[in-house]
Amino acid sequence: MESLALAAAIVMLVIIISGIVAAVVVVRRPVSRTGKVVATVASLPAVITGGWMWSLDVGIGGRLIGLVVFVAGVAAVVRTWRRPGAGS
């Protein structure tokens, strides 16, 4: 039973870390094309893992964490590729 709890903790840690990486990408917007590709690759796990956690049949806290990570990942990808001055 301890190994199951450890596996669940590791999965949650990976999801939260991917959300933090996506939040950093939102704040530090890359300029070069290579930087944008790296930022997108770093943000996609947040979109995937956050969406997966959000869709699971778990408690509201787990879904909320998934939603926050998903939104951070989508915001990072959109902000990375949006041109400066396009929109507000």
C-alpha positions in Angstrom: 0.0 0.0 0.0 2.9 2.4 0.6 4.1 1.9 -2.9 0.7 3.0 -4.3 0.8 6.1 -2.1 4.3 6.8 -3.2 3.3 6.4 -6.9 0.4 8.8 -6.4 2.7 11.4 -4.7 5.2 11.2 -7.6 2.4 11.7 -10.2 1.1 14.7 -8.3 4.6 16.1 -7.9 5.2 15.8 -11.7 1.9 17.5 -12.4 2.6 20.4 -10.1 6.2 20.8 -11.4 4.9 20.9 -14.9 2.5 23.7 -13.9 5.3 25.7 -12.3 7.4 25.3 -15.4 4.5 26.6 -17.5 4.0 29.5 -15.1 7.7 30.4 -15.5 7.3 30.3 -19.3 4.3 32.7 -19.0 6.4 35.2 -17.1 9.7 34.9 -19.1 8.5 35.1 -22.7 11.1 33.8 -25.1 12.1 35.9 -28.1 14.0 33.6 -30.5 12.3 30.8 -32.5 14.5 28.2 -30.8 13.5 29.6 -27.4 9.8 29.5 -28.4 10.1 25.8 -29.5 11.8 24.9 -26.2 9.2 26.9 -24.2 6.4 25.1 -26.1 7.9 21.7 -25.5 8.3 22.6 -21.8 4.7 23.8 -21.5 3.0 20.9 -23.3 3.4 18.5 -20.4 1.4 20.9 -18.3 -1.4 20.9 -20.8 -1.5 17.2 -21.1 -1.1 16.3 -17.4 -3.3 19.1 -16.2 -6.1 18.1 -18.6 -5.7 14.5 -17.6 -5.9 15.3 -13.9 -8.9 17.6 -14.5 -10.8 14.8 -16.3 -10.2 12.1 -13.7 -12.9 11.0 -11.3 -11.2 12.3 -8.2 -12.0 14.8 -5.5 -12.5 18.5 -6.2 -9.0 19.3 -4.9 -7.4 17.1 -7.5 -9.6 18.5 -10.3 -8.8 22.0 -9.2 -5.1 21.3 -9.3 -5.5 19.8 -12.8 -7.5 22.8 -14.0 -4.9 25.3 -12.7 -2.0 23.4 -14.3 -4.0 23.0 -17.6 -4.8 26.8 -17.7 -1.1 27.6 -16.9 0.1 25.3 -19.8 -2.4 26.7 -22.3 -1.5 30.3 -21.3 2.2 29.5 -21.7 1.7 28.1 -25.2 -0.6 30.9 -26.3 1.6 33.7 -24.8 4.7 32.1 -26.3 3.4 32.2 -29.9 1.3 35.4 -29.8 2.9 38.3 -31.5 3.7 41.4 -29.4 0.9 44.0 -29.7 -1.7 41.4 -30.9 -4.6 41.7 -28.6 -4.4 43.0 -25.1 
